Amino acid sequence: MNGELSLWVEIPVAILLVLSSLFALIGAVGLLRMKDYFQRMHPPALASTLGAWCVALASIIYFSALKSAPVLHAWLIPILLAITVPVTTLLLARAALFRKRMAGDDVPAEVSSRHTESKS
């Protein structure tokens, strides 16, 4: 092969890349439409994770076809994102909730082990 790929490789790669950009757009629109910080956290996190999976899959298909051998190292990026994005989102939500509590805003009460014990 002289660097040209068949149409059967280029079409799925193009579809995955367009799908990834649509996920980014949906995440941005969701970010703009939500009213408060806690609602705004979810759309970009979910959309960026799905977009990263699409880009990684497109990369795997493209470079595997180019080298005529499986190239799977691109999976490392979405796997690390799948681990770190939820943890980061949780920590940001907890920090924002703590700041709201310290400011005296009306937020759900803190759940401690004393409140979760069953009463008999």
N, CA, C and O atoms as a GROMACS GRO file, in nm:
protein
  480
    1MET      N    1   0.083  -0.119   0.000
    1MET     CA    2   0.000   0.000   0.000
    1MET      C    3   0.087   0.125   0.000
    1MET      O    4   0.190   0.129   0.068
    2ASN      N    5   0.048   0.224  -0.074
    2ASN     CA    6   0.128   0.346  -0.082
    2ASN      C    7   0.066   0.460  -0.001
    2ASN      O    8   0.077   0.576  -0.041
    3GLY      N    9   0.003   0.429   0.109
    3GLY     CA   10  -0.054   0.532   0.195
    3GLY      C   11  -0.200   0.558   0.170
    3GLY      O   12  -0.263   0.636   0.241
    4GLU      N   13  -0.258   0.492   0.070
    4GLU     CA   14  -0.400   0.510   0.043
    4GLU      C   15  -0.477   0.396   0.107
    4GLU      O   16  -0.434   0.281   0.105
    5LEU      N   17  -0.592   0.430   0.165
    5LEU     CA   18  -0.675   0.330   0.229
    5LEU      C   19  -0.802   0.311   0.148
    5LEU      O   20  -0.843   0.398   0.071
    6SER      N   21  -0.863   0.197   0.166
    6SER     CA   22  -0.986   0.170   0.093
    6SER      C   23  -1.101   0.254   0.151
    6SER      O   24  -1.094   0.305   0.262
    7LEU      N   25  -1.204   0.264   0.073
    7LEU     CA   26  -1.322   0.340   0.113
    7LEU      C   27  -1.388   0.274   0.234
    7LEU      O   28  -1.451   0.343   0.315
    8TRP      N   29  -1.375   0.142   0.247
    8TRP     CA   30  -1.435   0.069   0.359
    8TRP      C   31  -1.366   0.101   0.491
    8TRP      O   32  -1.422   0.073   0.597
    9VAL      N   33  -1.250   0.156   0.488
    9VAL     CA   34  -1.181   0.200   0.610
    9VAL      C   35  -1.209   0.348   0.635
    9VAL      O   36  -1.233   0.388   0.748
   10GLU      N   37  -1.207   0.427   0.530
   10GLU     CA   38  -1.224   0.572   0.545
   10GLU      C   39  -1.364   0.611   0.592
   10GLU      O   40  -1.379   0.705   0.669
   11ILE      N   41  -1.466   0.539   0.545
   11ILE     CA   42  -1.603   0.574   0.583
   11ILE      C   43  -1.628   0.556   0.733
   11ILE      O   44  -1.678   0.649   0.797
   12PRO      N   45  -1.597   0.439   0.794
   12PRO     CA   46  -1.619   0.427   0.938
   12PRO      C   47  -1.535   0.525   1.020
   12PRO      O   48  -1.581   0.576   1.122
   13VAL      N   49  -1.412   0.552   0.975
   13VAL     CA   50  -1.328   0.648   1.046
   13VAL      C   51  -1.392   0.787   1.041
   13VAL      O   52  -1.398   0.856   1.143
   14ALA      N   53  -1.440   0.827   0.924
   14ALA     CA   54  -1.504   0.958   0.911
   14ALA      C   55  -1.632   0.966   0.994
   14ALA      O   56  -1.658   1.068   1.059
   15ILE      N   57  -1.712   0.859   0.994
   15ILE     CA   58  -1.835   0.858   1.073
   15ILE      C   59  -1.805   0.869   1.222
   15ILE      O   60  -1.872   0.944   1.293
   16LEU      N   61  -1.704   0.797   1.268
   16LEU     CA   62  -1.667   0.804   1.410
   16LEU      C   63  -1.615   0.941   1.450
   16LEU      O   64  -1.644   0.989   1.559
   17LEU      N   65  -1.540   1.006   1.362
   17LEU     CA   66  -1.489   1.140   1.393
   17LEU      C   67  -1.601   1.243   1.394
   17LEU      O   68  -1.601   1.333   1.478
   18VAL      N   69  -1.695   1.232   1.301
   18VAL     CA   70  -1.810   1.322   1.300
   18VAL      C   71  -1.896   1.297   1.424
   18VAL      O   72  -1.945   1.392   1.486
   19LEU      N   73  -1.915   1.172   1.460
   19LEU     CA   74  -1.991   1.138   1.579
   19LEU      C   75  -1.925   1.196   1.704
   19LEU      O   76  -1.993   1.244   1.795
   20SER      N   77  -1.793   1.190   1.708
   20SER     CA   78  -1.720   1.248   1.821
   20SER      C   79  -1.743   1.398   1.831
   20SER      O   80  -1.763   1.451   1.940
   21SER      N   81  -1.741   1.466   1.717
   21SER     CA   82  -1.765   1.611   1.720
   21SER      C   83  -1.910   1.642   1.759
   21SER      O   84  -1.936   1.743   1.823
   22LEU      N   85  -2.004   1.555   1.720
   22LEU     CA   86  -2.143   1.575   1.763
   22LEU      C   87  -2.157   1.558   1.914
   22LEU      O   88  -2.233   1.632   1.978
   23PHE      N   89  -2.086   1.462   1.970
   23PHE     CA   90  -2.088   1.448   2.116
   23PHE      C   91  -2.032   1.572   2.184
   23PHE      O   92  -2.086   1.616   2.285
   24ALA      N   93  -1.926   1.629   2.130
   24ALA     CA   94  -1.870   1.752   2.187
   24ALA      C   95  -1.970   1.867   2.177
   24ALA      O   96  -1.985   1.945   2.270
   25LEU      N   97  -2.038   1.877   2.064
   25LEU     CA   98  -2.139   1.981   2.046
   25LEU      C   99  -2.256   1.962   2.143
   25LEU      O  100  -2.302   2.058   2.204
   26ILE      N  101  -2.302   1.839   2.158
   26ILE     CA  102  -2.411   1.811   2.252
   26ILE      C  103  -2.370   1.844   2.395
   26ILE      O  104  -2.450   1.899   2.471
   27GLY      N  105  -2.248   1.812   2.431
   27GLY     CA  106  -2.198   1.847   2.564
   27GLY      C  107  -2.192   1.996   2.585
   27GLY      O  108  -2.224   2.045   2.694
   28ALA      N  109  -2.151   2.071   2.483
   28ALA     CA  110  -2.144   2.217   2.495
   28ALA      C  111  -2.284   2.277   2.507
   28ALA      O  112  -2.306   2.369   2.586
   29VAL      N  113  -2.378   2.227   2.429
   29VAL     CA  114  -2.516   2.276   2.437
   29VAL      C  115  -2.575   2.243   2.574
   29VAL      O  116  -2.643   2.325   2.634
   30GLY      N  117  -2.548   2.122   2.622
   30GLY     CA  118  -2.595   2.085   2.755
   30GLY      C  119  -2.535   2.172   2.863
   30GLY      O  120  -2.602   2.204   2.961
   31LEU      N  121  -2.412   2.211   2.846
   31LEU     CA  122  -2.346   2.299   2.941
   31LEU      C  123  -2.413   2.436   2.944
   31LEU      O  124  -2.430   2.495   3.051
   32LEU      N  125  -2.452   2.486   2.828
   32LEU     CA  126  -2.516   2.617   2.821
   32LEU      C  127  -2.661   2.615   2.871
   32LEU      O  128  -2.708   2.714   2.928
   33ARG      N  129  -2.730   2.506   2.851
   33ARG     CA  130  -2.872   2.501   2.883
   33ARG      C  131  -2.902   2.475   3.030
   33ARG      O  132  -3.008   2.513   3.079
   34MET      N  133  -2.812   2.412   3.100
   34MET     CA  134  -2.838   2.379   3.240
   34MET      C  135  -2.828   2.503   3.327
   34MET      O  136  -2.754   2.596   3.297
   35LYS      N  137  -2.905   2.502   3.437
   35LYS     CA  138  -2.919   2.623   3.518
   35LYS      C  139  -2.810   2.641   3.624
   35LYS      O  140  -2.760   2.752   3.643
   36ASP      N  141  -2.773   2.534   3.694
   36ASP     CA  142  -2.675   2.552   3.800
   36ASP      C  143  -2.554   2.460   3.780
   36ASP      O  144  -2.551   2.378   3.688
   37TYR      N  145  -2.457   2.477   3.866
   37TYR     CA  146  -2.330   2.407   3.853
   37TYR      C  147  -2.346   2.256   3.854
   37TYR      O  148  -2.284   2.186   3.774
   38PHE      N  149  -2.430   2.206   3.942
   38PHE     CA  150  -2.445   2.061   3.956
   38PHE      C  151  -2.509   1.999   3.833
   38PHE      O  152  -2.474   1.887   3.795
   39GLN      N  153  -2.600   2.069   3.770
   39GLN     CA  154  -2.659   2.019   3.646
   39GLN      C  155  -2.561   2.031   3.531
   39GLN      O  156  -2.562   1.947   3.440
   40ARG      N  157  -2.477   2.131   3.532
   40ARG     CA  158  -2.381   2.153   3.423
   40ARG      C  159  -2.266   2.054   3.422
   40ARG      O  160  -2.195   2.043   3.322
   41MET      N  161  -2.248   1.983   3.529
   41MET     CA  162  -2.135   1.890   3.536
   41MET      C  163  -2.155   1.767   3.449
   41MET      O  164  -2.059   1.714   3.393
   42HIS      N  165  -2.277   1.721   3.435
   42HIS     CA  166  -2.303   1.592   3.372
   42HIS      C  167  -2.286   1.591   3.219
   42HIS      O  168  -2.214   1.505   3.169
   43PRO      N  169  -2.348   1.682   3.143
   43PRO     CA  170  -2.338   1.670   2.996
   43PRO      C  171  -2.195   1.673   2.940
   43PRO      O  172  -2.163   1.589   2.856
   44PRO      N  173  -2.109   1.765   2.982
   44PRO     CA  174  -1.974   1.763   2.923
   44PRO      C  175  -1.893   1.640   2.962
   44PRO      O  176  -1.815   1.590   2.881
   45ALA      N  177  -1.911   1.591   3.083
   45ALA     CA  178  -1.835   1.473   3.126
   45ALA      C  179  -1.877   1.351   3.044
   45ALA      O  180  -1.792   1.275   2.998
   46LEU      N  181  -2.005   1.333   3.028
   46LEU     CA  182  -2.055   1.219   2.951
   46LEU      C  183  -2.018   1.231   2.804
   46LEU      O  184  -1.973   1.135   2.742
   47ALA      N  185  -2.037   1.349   2.748
   47ALA     CA  186  -2.009   1.370   2.606
   47ALA      C  187  -1.860   1.357   2.575
   47ALA      O  188  -1.823   1.301   2.472
   48SER      N  189  -1.776   1.408   2.662
   48SER     CA  190  -1.632   1.398   2.634
   48SER      C  191  -1.584   1.254   2.643
   48SER      O  192  -1.494   1.214   2.568
   49THR      N  193  -1.641   1.177   2.733
   49THR     CA  194  -1.604   1.036   2.744
   49THR      C  195  -1.645   0.960   2.618
   49THR      O  196  -1.566   0.884   2.563
   50LEU      N  197  -1.769   0.980   2.574
   50LEU     CA  198  -1.816   0.913   2.452
   50LEU      C  199  -1.738   0.959   2.330
   50LEU      O  200  -1.705   0.878   2.243
   51GLY      N  201  -1.708   1.087   2.323
   51GLY     CA  202  -1.628   1.139   2.212
   51GLY      C  203  -1.488   1.082   2.208
   51GLY      O  204  -1.435   1.053   2.101
   52ALA      N  205  -1.429   1.065   2.325
   52ALA     CA  206  -1.294   1.007   2.331
   52ALA      C  207  -1.295   0.861   2.285
   52ALA      O  208  -1.201   0.818   2.218
   53TRP      N  209  -1.399   0.786   2.319
   53TRP     CA  210  -1.409   0.648   2.272
   53TRP      C  211  -1.421   0.644   2.120
   53TRP      O  212  -1.362   0.557   2.056
   54CYS      N  213  -1.498   0.736   2.063
   54CYS     CA  214  -1.515   0.739   1.917
   54CYS      C  215  -1.382   0.772   1.847
   54CYS      O  216  -1.347   0.710   1.748
   55VAL      N  217  -1.311   0.870   1.899
   55VAL     CA  218  -1.182   0.907   1.839
   55VAL      C  219  -1.081   0.793   1.852
   55VAL      O  220  -1.006   0.765   1.758
   56ALA      N  221  -1.079   0.727   1.966
   56ALA     CA  222  -0.987   0.614   1.984
   56ALA      C  223  -1.019   0.500   1.889
   56ALA      O  224  -0.929   0.439   1.832
   57LEU      N  225  -1.147   0.470   1.873
   57LEU     CA  226  -1.186   0.364   1.781
   57LEU      C  227  -1.151   0.400   1.637
   57LEU      O  228  -1.104   0.316   1.560
   58ALA      N  229  -1.173   0.527   1.599
   58ALA     CA  230  -1.135   0.572   1.465
   58ALA      C  231  -0.984   0.560   1.445
   58ALA      O  232  -0.939   0.519   1.338
   59SER      N  233  -0.908   0.594   1.546
   59SER     CA  234  -0.762   0.584   1.539
   59SER      C  235  -0.717   0.439   1.524
   59SER      O  236  -0.627   0.408   1.446
   60ILE      N  237  -0.780   0.352   1.599
   60ILE     CA  238  -0.745   0.210   1.591
   60ILE      C  239  -0.775   0.155   1.452
   60ILE      O  240  -0.693   0.084   1.394
   61ILE      N  241  -0.892   0.186   1.400
   61ILE     CA  242  -0.929   0.137   1.267
   61ILE      C  243  -0.832   0.191   1.161
   61ILE      O  244  -0.784   0.116   1.077
   62TYR      N  245  -0.805   0.320   1.165
   62TYR     CA  246  -0.720   0.384   1.064
   62TYR      C  247  -0.578   0.328   1.067
   62TYR      O  248  -0.527   0.284   0.964
   63PHE      N  249  -0.516   0.329   1.184
   63PHE     CA  250  -0.376   0.288   1.190
   63PHE      C  251  -0.359   0.136   1.178
   63PHE      O  252  -0.255   0.090   1.132
   64SER      N  253  -0.460   0.059   1.217
   64SER     CA  254  -0.454  -0.085   1.195
   64SER      C  255  -0.460  -0.117   1.046
   64SER      O  256  -0.389  -0.205   0.997
   65ALA      N  257  -0.546  -0.044   0.974
   65ALA     CA  258  -0.554  -0.065   0.830
   65ALA      C  259  -0.428  -0.015   0.760
   65ALA      O  260  -0.384  -0.075   0.662
   66LEU      N  261  -0.371   0.093   0.808
   66LEU     CA  262  -0.251   0.150   0.747
   66LEU      C  263  -0.131   0.057   0.763
   66LEU      O  264  -0.051   0.041   0.671
   67LYS      N  265  -0.118  -0.005   0.882
   67LYS     CA  266  -0.004  -0.094   0.907
   67LYS      C  267  -0.034  -0.240   0.877
   67LYS      O  268   0.055  -0.324   0.882
   68SER      N  269  -0.159  -0.271   0.846
   68SER     CA  270  -0.203  -0.410   0.821
   68SER      C  271  -0.177  -0.500   0.941
   68SER      O  272  -0.149  -0.619   0.925
   69ALA      N  273  -0.186  -0.443   1.059
   69ALA     CA  274  -0.170  -0.517   1.184
   69ALA      C  275  -0.248  -0.443   1.292
   69ALA      O  276  -0.268  -0.322   1.283
   70PRO      N  277  -0.293  -0.514   1.395
   70PRO     CA  278  -0.369  -0.446   1.501
   70PRO      C  279  -0.284  -0.343   1.575
   70PRO      O  280  -0.173  -0.372   1.619
   71VAL      N  281  -0.338  -0.224   1.588
   71VAL     CA  282  -0.272  -0.116   1.664
   71VAL      C  283  -0.371  -0.075   1.772
   71VAL      O  284  -0.467  -0.003   1.745
   72LEU      N  285  -0.348  -0.122   1.894
   72LEU     CA  286  -0.447  -0.105   2.001
   72LEU      C  287  -0.405  -0.010   2.111
   72LEU      O  288  -0.479   0.007   2.208
   73HIS      N  289  -0.290   0.055   2.100
   73HIS     CA  290  -0.244   0.141   2.209
   73HIS      C  291  -0.331   0.265   2.227
   73HIS      O  292  -0.321   0.331   2.330
   74ALA      N  293  -0.414   0.298   2.130
   74ALA     CA  294  -0.503   0.414   2.144
   74ALA      C  295  -0.612   0.390   2.248
   74ALA      O  296  -0.674   0.486   2.295
   75TRP      N  297  -0.637   0.265   2.285
   75TRP     CA  298  -0.737   0.236   2.388
   75TRP      C  299  -0.696   0.289   2.524
   75TRP      O  300  -0.780   0.307   2.612
   76LEU      N  301  -0.568   0.313   2.544
   76LEU     CA  302  -0.520   0.361   2.673
   76LEU      C  303  -0.584   0.495   2.711
   76LEU      O  304  -0.616   0.516   2.828
   77ILE      N  305  -0.603   0.584   2.616
   77ILE     CA  306  -0.659   0.716   2.646
   77ILE      C  307  -0.802   0.706   2.697
   77ILE      O  308  -0.830   0.759   2.805
   78PRO      N  309  -0.896   0.641   2.627
   78PRO     CA  310  -1.032   0.637   2.682
   78PRO      C  311  -1.043   0.553   2.809
   78PRO      O  312  -1.131   0.578   2.892
   79ILE      N  313  -0.957   0.454   2.825
   79ILE     CA  314  -0.961   0.377   2.950
   79ILE      C  315  -0.920   0.465   3.068
   79ILE      O  316  -0.985   0.462   3.173
   80LEU      N  317  -0.815   0.543   3.051
   80LEU     CA  318  -0.775   0.635   3.158
   80LEU      C  319  -0.880   0.743   3.181
   80LEU      O  320  -0.904   0.782   3.296
   81LEU      N  321  -0.944   0.791   3.074
   81LEU     CA  322  -1.053   0.888   3.090
   81LEU      C  323  -1.171   0.827   3.164
   81LEU      O  324  -1.232   0.893   3.248
   82ALA      N  325  -1.203   0.702   3.134
   82ALA     CA  326  -1.315   0.636   3.200
   82ALA      C  327  -1.289   0.620   3.350
   82ALA      O  328  -1.383   0.613   3.429
   83ILE      N  329  -1.163   0.613   3.388
   83ILE     CA  330  -1.129   0.602   3.530
   83ILE      C  331  -1.125   0.740   3.596
   83ILE      O  332  -1.177   0.757   3.706
   84THR      N  333  -1.064   0.837   3.530
   84THR     CA  334  -1.041   0.965   3.596
   84THR      C  335  -1.158   1.063   3.589
   84THR      O  336  -1.176   1.141   3.683
   85VAL      N  337  -1.237   1.062   3.483
   85VAL     CA  338  -1.346   1.160   3.471
   85VAL      C  339  -1.451   1.144   3.582
   85VAL      O  340  -1.488   1.244   3.641
   86PRO      N  341  -1.499   1.024   3.612
   86PRO     CA  342  -1.596   1.014   3.723
   86PRO      C  343  -1.539   1.056   3.858
   86PRO      O  344  -1.608   1.118   3.938
   87VAL      N  345  -1.414   1.021   3.883
   87VAL     CA  346  -1.352   1.059   4.010
   87VAL      C  347  -1.339   1.211   4.019
   87VAL      O  348  -1.370   1.269   4.123
   88THR      N  349  -1.294   1.273   3.913
   88THR     CA  350  -1.281   1.419   3.911
   88THR      C  351  -1.417   1.487   3.926
   88THR      O  352  -1.429   1.585   3.998
   89THR      N  353  -1.517   1.435   3.857
   89THR     CA  354  -1.652   1.491   3.866
   89THR      C  355  -1.705   1.481   4.009
   89THR      O  356  -1.765   1.576   4.060
   90LEU      N  357  -1.684   1.368   4.073
   90LEU     CA  358  -1.728   1.350   4.211
   90LEU      C  359  -1.659   1.448   4.305
   90LEU      O  360  -1.723   1.508   4.392
   91LEU      N  361  -1.528   1.463   4.289
   91LEU     CA  362  -1.454   1.555   4.376
   91LEU      C  363  -1.496   1.700   4.353
   91LEU      O  364  -1.506   1.777   4.449
   92LEU      N  365  -1.520   1.739   4.228
   92LEU     CA  366  -1.568   1.874   4.201
   92LEU      C  367  -1.706   1.898   4.259
   92LEU      O  368  -1.734   2.006   4.312
   93ALA      N  369  -1.794   1.798   4.250
   93ALA     CA  370  -1.928   1.811   4.308
   93ALA      C  371  -1.922   1.825   4.459
   93ALA      O  372  -1.993   1.907   4.518
   94ARG      N  373  -1.838   1.746   4.522
   94ARG     CA  374  -1.824   1.756   4.668
   94ARG      C  375  -1.768   1.891   4.710
   94ARG      O  376  -1.813   1.949   4.810
   95ALA      N  377  -1.671   1.942   4.636
   95ALA     CA  378  -1.614   2.073   4.669
   95ALA      C  379  -1.719   2.183   4.652
   95ALA      O  380  -1.728   2.273   4.735
   96ALA      N  381  -1.797   2.176   4.546
   96ALA     CA  382  -1.902   2.277   4.523
   96ALA      C  383  -2.010   2.268   4.630
   96ALA      O  384  -2.059   2.371   4.676
   97LEU      N  385  -2.047   2.147   4.670
   97LEU     CA  386  -2.146   2.129   4.775
   97LEU      C  387  -2.094   2.183   4.908
   97LEU      O  388  -2.168   2.246   4.983
   98PHE      N  389  -1.968   2.159   4.938
   98PHE     CA  390  -1.906   2.211   5.060
   98PHE      C  391  -1.908   2.364   5.059
   98PHE      O  392  -1.939   2.426   5.161
   99ARG      N  393  -1.874   2.424   4.945
   99ARG     CA  394  -1.875   2.571   4.936
   99ARG      C  395  -2.015   2.627   4.956
   99ARG      O  396  -2.032   2.731   5.020
  100LYS      N  397  -2.116   2.559   4.901
  100LYS     CA  398  -2.254   2.605   4.919
  100LYS      C  399  -2.296   2.594   5.065
  100LYS      O  400  -2.364   2.682   5.117
  101ARG      N  401  -2.255   2.486   5.130
  101ARG     CA  402  -2.289   2.470   5.273
  101ARG      C  403  -2.222   2.579   5.357
  101ARG      O  404  -2.284   2.635   5.447
  102MET      N  405  -2.096   2.609   5.326
  102MET     CA  406  -2.025   2.713   5.400
  102MET      C  407  -2.084   2.852   5.376
  102MET      O  408  -2.077   2.939   5.463
  103ALA      N  409  -2.143   2.872   5.259
  103ALA     CA  410  -2.206   3.001   5.227
  103ALA      C  411  -2.345   3.011   5.288
  103ALA      O  412  -2.406   3.118   5.286
  104GLY      N  413  -2.396   2.900   5.342
  104GLY     CA  414  -2.529   2.902   5.405
  104GLY      C  415  -2.643   2.881   5.307
  104GLY      O  416  -2.758   2.907   5.340
  105ASP      N  417  -2.613   2.834   5.187
  105ASP     CA  418  -2.718   2.808   5.089
  105ASP      C  419  -2.800   2.686   5.129
  105ASP      O  420  -2.756   2.603   5.208
  106ASP      N  421  -2.920   2.678   5.074
  106ASP     CA  422  -3.008   2.566   5.101
  106ASP      C  423  -2.967   2.447   5.015
  106ASP      O  424  -2.994   2.443   4.895
  107VAL      N  425  -2.901   2.350   5.076
  107VAL     CA  426  -2.855   2.229   5.007
  107VAL      C  427  -2.897   2.109   5.090
  107VAL      O  428  -2.931   2.123   5.207
  108PRO      N  429  -2.896   1.990   5.029
  108PRO     CA  430  -2.929   1.869   5.107
  108PRO      C  431  -2.837   1.852   5.226
  108PRO      O  432  -2.720   1.890   5.223
  109ALA      N  433  -2.891   1.796   5.332
  109ALA     CA  434  -2.814   1.777   5.454
  109ALA      C  435  -2.704   1.674   5.431
  109ALA      O  436  -2.715   1.585   5.347
  110GLU      N  437  -2.597   1.690   5.508
  110GLU     CA  438  -2.486   1.596   5.499
  110GLU      C  439  -2.528   1.463   5.560
  110GLU      O  440  -2.587   1.459   5.667
  111VAL      N  441  -2.496   1.356   5.492
  111VAL     CA  442  -2.532   1.222   5.540
  111VAL      C  443  -2.413   1.167   5.618
  111VAL      O  444  -2.302   1.157   5.566
  112SER      N  445  -2.438   1.132   5.741
  112SER     CA  446  -2.332   1.072   5.822
  112SER      C  447  -2.375   0.933   5.865
  112SER      O  448  -2.488   0.893   5.841
  113SER      N  449  -2.285   0.860   5.928
  113SER     CA  450  -2.316   0.724   5.969
  113SER      C  451  -2.424   0.720   6.077
  113SER      O  452  -2.493   0.620   6.091
  114ARG      N  453  -2.439   0.829   6.154
  114ARG     CA  454  -2.542   0.834   6.257
  114ARG      C  455  -2.681   0.836   6.196
  114ARG      O  456  -2.775   0.779   6.252
  115HIS      N  457  -2.696   0.902   6.081
  115HIS     CA  458  -2.828   0.914   6.019
  115HIS      C  459  -2.868   0.788   5.944
  115HIS      O  460  -2.987   0.767   5.918
  116THR      N  461  -2.774   0.706   5.909
  116THR     CA  462  -2.806   0.588   5.828
  116THR      C  463  -2.833   0.464   5.913
  116THR      O  464  -2.876   0.362   5.860
  117GLU      N  465  -2.809   0.473   6.043
  117GLU     CA  466  -2.836   0.359   6.129
  117GLU      C  467  -2.984   0.339   6.141
  117GLU      O  468  -3.061   0.435   6.148
  118SER      N  469  -3.026   0.213   6.142
  118SER     CA  470  -3.170   0.185   6.153
  118SER      C  471  -3.215   0.206   6.297
  118SER      O  472  -3.145   0.173   6.393
  119LYS      N  473  -3.335   0.261   6.309
  119LYS     CA  474  -3.391   0.285   6.442
  119LYS      C  475  -3.485   0.171   6.475
  119LYS      O  476  -3.572   0.136   6.395
  120SER      N  477  -3.469   0.112   6.594
  120SER     CA  478  -3.559   0.004   6.632
  120SER      C  479  -3.641   0.039   6.752
  120SER      O  480  -3.723  -0.042   6.797
   0.00000   0.00000   0.00000
